[in-house]
């Protein structure tokens, strides 16, 4: 399981190039984020909200691990 905190920090600081999506195993959308600047910034904002509200899943459909 991937860390929620790590995914959130990667999304905040490197979200425009899709690093958080590569981290959780979503390679296809990671490439899309890389080529479009995080879907022109809108996708990054949506991902930050999804990760923060525990609605973001990894590449296998599992929720991210909550950090203590």
KOLKE-462247 format. One record per atom (N, C-alpha, C, CB): residue in one letter; x, y, z; residue number from 0; atom name. Coordinates in pm, 1 decimal. Atoms other than C-alpha are relative to their C-alpha. Glycine has a CB too. Layout:
a, X, Y, Z, NUM, CA
...
This chain:
x, 83.4, -118.7, 0.0, 0, N
x, 0.0, 0.0, 0.0, 0, CA
x, 87.8, 125.0, 0.0, 0, C
x, -94.8, -0.2, 121.4, 0, CB
x, -74.6, -125.2, 11.7, 1, N
x, 116.8, 347.4, -83.0, 1, CA
x, -45.2, 99.2, 106.7, 1, C
x, -17.9, 60.7, -140.4, 1, CB
x, 24.2, -97.1, -106.4, 2, N
x, 138.2, 629.3, 171.5, 2, CA
x, -81.8, 118.9, -51.4, 2, C
x, 133.2, 48.9, 58.7, 2, CB
x, 83.6, -115.1, 33.4, 3, N
x, -130.1, 898.1, 161.7, 3, CA
x, 80.7, 129.5, 9.3, 3, C
x, -122.5, 6.5, 93.1, 3, CB
x, -79.2, -121.6, -17.8, 4, N
x, 110.1, 1162.9, 294.6, 4, CA
x, 100.3, 18.5, -113.3, 4, C
x, 72.9, -3.7, 133.9, 4, CB
x, -96.7, -9.0, 109.5, 5, N
x, 374.4, 1083.7, 33.3, 5, CA
x, -69.4, 39.3, -130.4, 5, C
x, 74.2, -133.9, -17.6, 5, CB
x, 74.0, -32.3, 121.6, 6, N
x, 116.8, 1094.4, -246.6, 6, CA
x, -46.4, 145.7, 1.0, 6, C
x, -120.4, -93.8, -15.6, 6, CB
x, 46.9, -137.7, -10.4, 7, N
x, -22.7, 1425.0, -120.0, 7, CA
x, 114.3, 98.9, -21.2, 7, C
x, -65.5, 23.6, 136.2, 7, CB
x, -114.9, -89.8, 16.8, 8, N
x, 319.9, 1588.9, -94.5, 8, CA
x, 51.9, -1.6, -143.1, 8, C
x, 112.3, -38.9, 96.1, 8, CB
x, -43.0, 8.5, 139.6, 9, N
x, 420.6, 1461.3, -438.6, 9, CA
x, -96.6, 75.5, -90.5, 9, C
x, 10.7, -146.8, -44.5, 9, CB
x, 100.0, -69.3, 81.0, 10, N
x, 94.9, 1595.0, -581.5, 10, CA
x, 12.8, 151.6, 14.6, 10, C
x, -141.1, -45.1, 39.7, 10, CB
x, -10.9, -143.8, -23.6, 11, N
x, 138.8, 1936.9, -421.4, 11, CA
x, 123.0, 58.4, -69.3, 11, C
x, 5.7, 28.8, 150.4, 11, CB
x, -124.6, -57.4, 50.8, 12, N
x, 501.1, 1986.1, -526.6, 12, CA
x, 35.7, -41.1, -142.7, 12, C
x, 111.4, -38.3, 90.0, 12, CB
x, -37.1, 49.3, 132.9, 13, N
x, 533.5, 1776.9, -844.6, 13, CA
x, -120.1, -49.8, -79.4, 13, C
x, 101.9, -111.2, 12.7, 13, CB
x, 122.8, 48.0, 62.8, 14, N
x, 172.0, 1722.8, -947.7, 14, CA
x, -11.1, 33.4, -147.6, 14, C
x, -117.2, 56.3, 71.1, 14, CB
x, 10.0, -41.6, 139.8, 15, N
x, 205.4, 1910.3, -1275.8, 15, CA
x, 73.6, -95.4, -94.2, 15, C
x, 55.2, 140.7, -16.2, 15, CB
x, -69.2, 96.9, 85.1, 16, N
x, 442.5, 1641.8, -1403.5, 16, CA
x, -40.5, -143.1, 33.9, 16, C
x, 151.5, 15.9, 13.9, 16, CB
x, 60.6, 130.3, -23.8, 17, N
x, 238.7, 1351.8, -1262.7, 17, CA
x, 75.5, -95.9, 88.6, 17, C
x, -21.4, -64.0, -125.5, 17, CB
x, -81.7, 89.2, -82.7, 18, N
x, 490.8, 1214.4, -1013.0, 18, CA
x, -85.6, -80.5, 97.6, 18, C
x, 104.5, 80.6, 76.9, 18, CB
x, 85.2, 71.0, -95.2, 19, N
x, 217.3, 1124.2, -762.6, 19, CA
x, -73.8, -115.3, -66.5, 19, C
x, -99.9, 96.0, 63.3, 19, CB
x, 69.6, 107.0, 71.2, 20, N
x, 37.7, 916.7, -1026.6, 20, CA
x, 95.0, -115.0, -32.0, 20, C
x, -63.1, 53.9, -129.0, 20, CB
x, -99.1, 106.0, 19.1, 21, N
x, 355.1, 726.0, -1113.3, 21, CA
x, 24.1, -72.7, 132.1, 21, C
x, 132.9, 58.2, -55.1, 21, CB
x, -23.8, 56.6, -132.5, 22, N
x, 408.2, 669.5, -738.0, 22, CA
x, -106.0, -103.1, 38.3, 22, C
x, 3.9, 110.7, 103.9, 22, CB
x, 107.1, 92.1, -38.7, 23, N
x, 68.8, 501.9, -690.0, 23, CA
x, -26.5, -107.7, -105.6, 23, C
x, -127.5, 77.7, 26.2, 23, CB
x, 13.0, 104.6, 100.8, 24, N
x, 101.1, 291.7, -1006.6, 24, CA
x, -95.3, 30.8, -113.6, 24, C
x, -43.1, -123.6, 64.6, 24, CB
x, 87.8, -40.2, 109.7, 25, N
x, -121.1, 487.0, -1244.2, 25, CA
x, 86.0, 58.5, -112.1, 25, C
x, -107.5, 103.5, 48.4, 25, CB
x, -99.5, -41.7, 99.2, 26, N
x, 133.0, 498.6, -1526.0, 26, CA
x, -63.7, 74.5, -117.0, 26, C
x, 76.4, -121.2, -51.8, 26, CB
x, 65.4, -62.8, 115.2, 27, N
x, -107.0, 585.0, -1810.1, 27, CA
x, -41.4, 143.2, 26.7, 27, C
x, -120.6, -79.9, -40.6, 27, CB
x, 40.4, -136.7, -30.8, 28, N
x, -255.3, 887.7, -1640.2, 28, CA
x, 119.0, 83.5, 46.7, 28, C
x, -109.4, 0.2, 106.7, 28, CB
x, -123.1, -72.2, -33.0, 29, N
x, 90.4, 977.8, -1508.7, 29, CA
x, 62.5, 61.5, -124.4, 29, C
x, 100.3, -93.4, 68.2, 29, CB
x, -52.6, -51.4, 127.4, 30, N
x, 205.3, 1013.8, -1868.6, 30, CA
x, -88.1, 113.9, -50.2, 30, C
x, 8.0, -113.3, -106.6, 30, CB
x, 91.9, -107.1, 40.3, 31, N
x, -106.7, 1219.9, -1945.3, 31, CA
x, 27.2, 127.4, 79.8, 31, C
x, -146.5, -44.3, 19.2, 31, CB
x, -29.1, -116.1, -85.7, 32, N
x, -33.2, 1451.0, -1648.5, 32, CA
x, 133.4, 62.5, -43.4, 32, C
x, 5.0, -41.9, 151.8, 32, CB
x, -132.4, -48.5, 41.8, 33, N
x, 332.1, 1478.3, -1763.5, 33, CA
x, -9.4, 81.7, -128.9, 33, C
x, 96.7, -118.4, -19.6, 33, CB
x, 8.1, -66.3, 130.8, 34, N
x, 238.0, 1578.2, -2118.6, 34, CA
x, -90.7, 122.5, -1.5, 34, C
x, -48.5, -97.7, -102.6, 34, CB
x, 96.1, -111.0, 1.7, 35, N
x, -42.4, 1820.5, -2026.8, 35, CA
x, 14.8, 95.3, 118.4, 35, C
x, -140.0, -54.6, -1.9, 35, CB
x, -18.5, -87.3, -116.3, 36, N
x, 95.4, 1986.2, -1714.2, 36, CA
x, -107.8, -21.7, 104.1, 36, C
x, 1.1, 145.6, -42.8, 36, CB
x, 102.9, 31.2, -99.7, 37, N
x, -142.5, 1806.7, -1482.0, 37, CA
x, -138.9, 34.3, -49.3, 37, C
x, 27.7, 74.0, 129.1, 37, CB
x, 125.8, -36.0, 67.3, 38, N
x, -432.0, 1847.5, -1726.8, 38, CA
x, -27.4, 148.7, 22.6, 38, C
x, -119.6, -87.4, 52.8, 38, CB
x, 3.4, -146.2, -6.1, 39, N
x, -358.7, 2219.6, -1730.5, 39, CA
x, -28.1, 53.0, 139.8, 39, C
x, -104.0, 52.7, -95.1, 39, CB
x, 12.3, -42.8, -138.6, 40, N
x, -354.7, 2240.0, -1350.8, 40, CA
x, -129.0, -42.6, 67.9, 40, C
x, 11.5, 146.8, 6.7, 40, CB
x, 129.0, 39.2, -57.4, 41, N
x, -716.6, 2135.1, -1302.4, 41, CA
x, 8.4, -139.5, 60.0, 41, C
x, -110.7, 5.4, -106.6, 41, CB
x, -14.7, 137.0, -49.7, 42, N
x, -628.8, 1767.3, -1262.2, 42, CA
x, 78.3, -6.7, 129.5, 42, C
x, 67.3, -85.8, -103.7, 42, CB
x, -79.4, -4.1, -122.6, 43, N
x, -372.7, 1850.5, -995.4, 43, CA
x, -86.5, 42.7, 118.2, 43, C
x, 119.6, 95.7, -16.2, 43, CB
x, 88.2, -46.8, -107.0, 44, N
x, -628.1, 2041.9, -789.5, 44, CA
x, -99.9, -108.0, 38.7, 44, C
x, -74.0, 127.4, -43.0, 44, CB
x, 94.2, 108.9, -26.9, 45, N
x, -878.9, 1758.2, -823.6, 45, CA
x, 69.3, -112.1, 77.0, 45, C
x, -59.7, -54.4, -131.8, 45, CB
x, -73.3, 107.1, -68.2, 46, N
x, -615.0, 1503.2, -719.1, 46, CA
x, 33.3, 37.0, 144.3, 46, C
x, 128.4, -32.3, -75.9, 46, CB
x, -27.9, -43.8, -137.4, 47, N
x, -515.1, 1708.0, -412.9, 47, CA
x, -123.8, -18.5, 86.5, 47, C
x, 45.9, 148.2, 2.7, 47, CB
x, 125.1, 15.4, -75.0, 48, N
x, -878.7, 1714.8, -303.0, 48, CA
x, -31.7, -147.7, 22.5, 48, C
x, -116.4, 68.5, -74.4, 48, CB
x, 29.3, 143.1, -13.1, 49, N
x, -925.2, 1341.7, -371.1, 49, CA
x, 92.4, -67.9, 100.7, 49, C
x, 12.2, -68.7, -135.8, 49, CB
x, -94.7, 60.7, -94.2, 50, N
x, -610.8, 1245.9, -180.6, 50, CA
x, -31.1, 45.4, 142.2, 50, C
x, 145.8, 36.4, -37.4, 50, CB
x, 25.9, -53.9, -134.1, 51, N
x, -693.4, 1473.2, 114.0, 51, CA
x, -127.9, -55.2, 61.7, 51, C
x, -8.1, 151.2, -5.7, 51, CB
x, 127.9, 50.9, -51.1, 52, N
x, -1047.0, 1331.8, 143.1, 52, CA
x, -9.3, -152.4, -5.3, 52, C
x, -114.7, 60.2, -78.9, 52, CB
x, -6.9, 147.5, 2.4, 53, N
x, -936.3, 964.4, 116.4, 53, CA
x, -82.0, -63.4, -111.6, 53, C
x, -46.7, -55.1, 131.9, 53, CB
x, 73.9, 55.6, 113.4, 54, N
x, -1105.1, 911.3, -220.6, 54, CA
x, 89.8, -35.5, -117.7, 54, C
x, -105.3, 97.5, -45.1, 54, CB
x, -95.9, 29.3, 106.0, 55, N
x, -789.1, 850.4, -426.4, 55, CA
x, 46.3, -144.3, 15.9, 55, C
x, 121.3, 98.7, 4.0, 55, CB
x, -39.5, 140.6, -4.0, 56, N
x, -707.3, 487.2, -512.8, 56, CA
x, 130.1, -19.9, -75.6, 56, C
x, -110.3, -89.4, -58.9, 56, CB
x, -124.2, 29.5, 71.6, 57, N
x, -378.2, 333.1, -621.3, 57, CA
x, -30.7, -74.3, -129.7, 57, C
x, 95.8, -83.2, 88.6, 57, CB
x, 15.1, 65.7, 128.7, 58, N
x, -322.2, 151.2, -949.8, 58, CA
x, -75.8, -130.9, 4.6, 58, C
x, 132.2, -23.7, -58.2, 58, CB
x, 72.5, 125.9, -15.2, 59, N
x, -475.1, -171.8, -815.2, 59, CA
x, -139.2, 20.2, 59.5, 59, C
x, 79.5, -95.3, 87.1, 59, CB
x, 131.6, -29.1, -54.1, 60, N
x, -786.3, 0.7, -680.1, 60, CA
x, -7.3, -1.4, 151.2, 60, C
x, -96.9, -96.5, -53.4, 60, CB
x, -4.3, -0.4, -146.2, 61, N
x, -675.4, -2.0, -316.2, 61, CA
x, 10.7, 143.3, 52.4, 61, C
x, 118.7, -85.0, 51.1, 61, CB
x, -15.4, -134.2, -58.7, 62, N
x, -709.6, 303.4, -90.0, 62, CA
x, 144.3, 21.1, 46.1, 62, C
x, -98.0, 19.6, 119.2, 62, CB
x, -134.5, -31.9, -48.0, 63, N
x, -391.4, 481.0, 12.1, 63, CA
x, 6.9, -23.6, 149.1, 63, C
x, 38.4, 145.7, -33.7, 63, CB
x, -19.6, 27.3, -142.4, 64, N
x, -245.7, 393.4, 352.9, 64, CA
x, 1.1, 130.7, 76.6, 64, C
x, 131.3, -78.4, 24.4, 64, CB
x, 3.8, -119.5, -83.9, 65, N
x, -331.7, 651.3, 615.5, 65, CA
x, 121.2, 1.4, 90.7, 65, C
x, -130.2, 5.9, 83.1, 65, CB
x, -118.4, -15.0, -84.0, 66, N
x, -27.6, 781.0, 798.0, 66, CA
x, -41.7, 34.8, 142.0, 66, C
x, 94.4, 108.2, -56.8, 66, CB
x, 31.9, -24.8, -140.3, 67, N
x, -24.7, 794.0, 1175.0, 67, CA
x, 48.7, 137.1, 41.1, 67, C
x, 61.6, -107.4, 89.9, 67, CB
